[in-house]
Structure formats: C-alpha cells, structure tokens
C-alpha cells in the first residue's frame, strides 16, 4: 500500500516529495504514518493539505448538524423497520464525501447517482459535498417505497416499506440541503433508469432489495467511470465481505457479487463502516482495477479520530442558533426592537 491508495492526488504527490518511505511497511502502519504526516505541523502549512482537511471538517460539521435537526421518526411507522426517518449516518456520508474529493483530485468525470433516498437525509448531505466540489447530484427513487419483494427479500420486506414521498424529500432538501444542486428521477428503477447514458463518477445505492440492486446495475453500471467507485448501504454483516470479495449471496451484496462475477469484472470490496454486534449502520465500497485511491476509507477511519471534536462544535452552533432565534422572537413580541 502507498499514499496514492489513500489520498487525493495532489496531496499524495506532496507526500511522495516529502521523502517519507512507507512502501515497505505493513498496511496498518502505512495508514498511521500517512495520517500522522497529514496532521503534522509541516504538512498543515501546505495549501492542498489545508484545503482537504478544511473540506472534511466542514462536511463533518454540516452532516452532524443535519443529523441532529433531521426528523427522528417516520410518522405512523412506530415499531416498524422503517420507524426512523434517517437510514444512514453522518460518518457514512463523510466517507462518500471524502472519496468524492479524491475523485475530483483525479479529474474523474461524471455525476453522483444516488439510488434510494427514503426521506432524503443522505441526499441533503451529498448536496453540500457536490455543491462544494461542483459535482452534479442525481437522486433516483420511486417515492412510493419499495416495490414488491421477491424470493428471500419477501421474508423481511414488504411493498411500500421505506416510503418517502417526493414532497417530503423536497421539503427536507429545502430545510437541510441545497435543492438547486440536486436533480430528481422519479419511478421504480426498472423503468426510470432505462436508457441511462449519463457519465457517472460515483454510484450510491440504498435500495434494500436484491432485484432493485440488479435493476440499477443492469441500467447504469456501464456509465460508471472505470476510475470511479460504487457504495452500497446494505453491507450490514461482518461476513458480507471476506478477503476483499463479497461472500454474501443474498440481498444487495449478493446482487452486486453476481452482477460483477457474471461479467468477469475484477473488483475489491471493503466495509466503510465497521459492523458492531453483527449489525449497525454499515456501508460497503466496491472499487475496480483502475479505481483511484481504493483504500481511502482506511485513511478516514484513522484520521477522524485525530480531528477536533466536531460533534461538540456542531452542538454549540445548534444551541446558539436556537437561542438567538428565541431571543429575536421575544424581542419582537415585546416590542423591544
């Protein structure tokens, strides 16, 4: 493993000019060494490094604030599998934003396609990253919930699960995201993505079902840049990936495995968020022989522990925002101002 497997191109080039040698180290030591260099005082004087770390800090603060203010409950679904209004986490979104920065540094062309947005939490987060990087975001969803599940999916899911209406998602995007940065594609993937020919740099799927994953891949995979990457939320078990290959035969991971295997596509899979107790928020990243910085999640996993406590900063900003809002309303109602 080298710095180029972890970092944006301009920063990897700067690291390689620094004279530090990591190619002979074990993978974990390489990651630690690169992160220590990245947050060191000398490196922080480099504009490219400052810009990168500032971007990550800004995105983290934004995503945490969105998560804190985003609706908690899905109305009328208490006790159901989709009772929570957000199905992904701030850290998952930071991993996508981080790799999107990497793709920009290598001038990988194409849009970000999100398939399956539920209530729009991830869409709101990605809109900020895409706006910052001048990258197009396309959000595809039925806005009617899941289609009718078949085979093993039908044992757990039902048609209409995880429904977020178009009006709900657009409202949340206006409140928490940047609506002018997102384009919406409505309908089930089997029809809405037919004839897809728009270049993609990143594909992000949270579609729950094996067949829905196949519907997406059959229609858009050929448009994904060979230097790009694919992320999927449903890698929720520790044994979904073994030695860099997808081992699951069911659900979205199984569909990705079958799709790539049948077509003879060489790939590497890794967990972006580590599972706890065999289930938690979990996302898998799939890269290819020509993908850039295919180990970027390893860097962020170590780097985020060395960055300032952005949770605390986001909470302070949120309290201040609410305090001044209440104070302003009080002063107006009391005719003080």
SULDA-V441102 format. One record per residue. N is the residue number from 1. PSI is psi in whole degrees, 0 to 359 (none if undefined). OMEGA is omega as a letter, one per 30 degrees, with the letter a starting at -180 (* if undefined). Layout:
BEGIN
N_PSI_OMEGA / N_PSI_OMEGA
END
This chain:
BEGIN
1_142_l / 2_174_l / 3_329_a / 4_339_l / 5_348_a / 6_326_a / 7_160_l / 8_155_a / 9_311_a / 10_326_a / 11_323_l / 12_319_l / 13_319_l / 14_318_l / 15_315_a / 16_331_l / 17_346_a / 18_343_l / 19_357_l / 20_136_a / 21_122_a / 22_355_a / 23_336_a / 24_358_a / 25_161_l / 26_155_a / 27_314_a / 28_322_l / 29_326_l / 30_312_a / 31_313_l / 32_317_l / 33_318_l / 34_318_l / 35_316_l / 36_319_l / 37_319_a / 38_321_a / 39_2_l / 40_159_a / 41_319_a / 42_318_a / 43_325_a / 44_346_l / 45_352_l / 46_132_a / 47_320_a / 48_318_l / 49_315_l / 50_319_a / 51_319_a / 52_310_a / 53_324_l / 54_320_l / 55_313_a / 56_317_l / 57_316_a / 58_316_l / 59_319_a / 60_313_l / 61_318_a / 62_314_a / 63_320_l / 64_319_l / 65_318_l / 66_316_a / 67_323_a / 68_326_a / 69_346_a / 70_145_l / 71_139_a / 72_318_a / 73_146_l / 74_109_a / 75_134_l / 76_7_a / 77_25_l / 78_132_l / 79_356_l / 80_167_a / 81_337_a / 82_34_a / 83_331_l / 84_137_a / 85_341_l / 86_126_a / 87_358_l / 88_173_a / 89_164_l / 90_321_a / 91_324_l / 92_316_a / 93_326_l / 94_324_l / 95_318_l / 96_317_l / 97_322_l / 98_312_a / 99_330_l / 100_323_l / 101_318_l / 102_314_a / 103_320_l / 104_320_a / 105_335_l / 106_7_l / 107_38_l / 108_121_a / 109_164_l / 110_165_a / 111_173_l / 112_124_l / 113_118_l / 114_124_l / 115_113_a / 116_99_a / 117_350_a / 118_245_a / 119_356_l / 120_9_a / 121_307_a / 122_326_l / 123_318_l / 124_315_l / 125_311_a / 126_332_l / 127_325_l / 128_317_l / 129_316_a / 130_321_l / 131_317_a / 132_322_a / 133_5_a / 134_46_a / 135_140_a / 136_135_l / 137_127_l / 138_125_a / 139_117_a / 140_129_l / 141_154_l / 142_332_a / 143_21_l / 144_7_a / 145_188_a / 146_150_l / 147_178_a / 148_118_a / 149_154_l / 150_163_l / 151_224_a / 152_334_l / 153_329_a / 154_347_l / 155_341_a / 156_320_a / 157_156_l / 158_155_l / 159_134_l / 160_349_l / 161_151_l / 162_48_l / 163_127_l / 164_119_a / 165_160_l / 166_318_a / 167_320_l / 168_310_a / 169_316_l / 170_322_l / 171_315_l / 172_323_l / 173_322_l / 174_327_a / 175_320_a / 176_343_a / 177_200_l / 178_89_a / 179_332_a / 180_349_a / 181_358_a / 182_140_l / 183_137_a / 184_137_l / 185_115_a / 186_141_l / 187_164_l / 188_144_a / 189_329_a / 190_338_l / 191_321_a / 192_335_a / 193_6_l / 194_138_l / 195_19_a / 196_129_l / 197_16_a / 198_130_a / 199_141_a / 200_139_l / 201_330_a / 202_138_l / 203_126_a / 204_119_a / 205_133_l / 206_73_a / 207_352_l / 208_323_a / 209_146_l / 210_308_a / 211_324_l / 212_322_l / 213_316_l / 214_319_l / 215_319_l / 216_308_a / 217_319_l / 218_331_a / 219_332_a / 220_348_a / 221_322_a / 222_341_l / 223_351_a / 224_126_a / 225_138_a / 226_343_l / 227_357_a / 228_197_a / 229_160_l / 230_133_l / 231_143_a / 232_131_a / 233_336_a / 234_25_l / 235_65_a / 236_2_l / 237_144_a / 238_332_a / 239_13_l / 240_335_a / 241_133_l / 242_121_l / 243_41_l / 244_4_l / 245_151_l / 246_124_a / 247_340_a / 248_146_l / 249_2_a / 250_167_l / 251_189_l / 252_319_l / 253_318_l / 254_323_l / 255_317_l / 256_317_l / 257_312_a / 258_316_a / 259_312_a / 260_323_a / 261_314_a / 262_325_a / 263_2_l / 264_31_a / 265_122_l / 266_132_a / 267_165_l / 268_133_l / 269_145_l / 270_152_l / 271_133_l / 272_317_l / 273_123_a / 274_140_l / 275_148_l / 276_137_a / 277_33_l / 278_3_l / 279_136_l / 280_182_l / 281_127_a / 282_136_l / 283_142_l / 284_148_l / 285_131_l / 286_123_l / 287_171_a / 288_176_a / 289_329_a / 290_4_a / 291_149_l / 292_144_l / 293_56_a / 294_359_l / 295_19_a / 296_327_l / 297_329_a / 298_322_l / 299_311_a / 300_327_l / 301_322_l / 302_320_a / 303_321_a / 304_337_l / 305_345_a / 306_352_l / 307_161_l / 308_167_a / 309_88_a / 310_336_l / 311_314_a / 312_316_a / 313_319_a / 314_321_l / 315_319_l / 316_316_l / 317_320_a / 318_315_l / 319_317_a / 320_318_a / 321_316_a / 322_321_a / 323_311_a / 324_330_l / 325_314_l / 326_319_l / 327_317_l / 328_315_l / 329_323_l / 330_316_a / 331_320_l / 332_313_a / 333_331_a / 334_359_a / 335_31_l / 336_328_l / 337_none_*
END
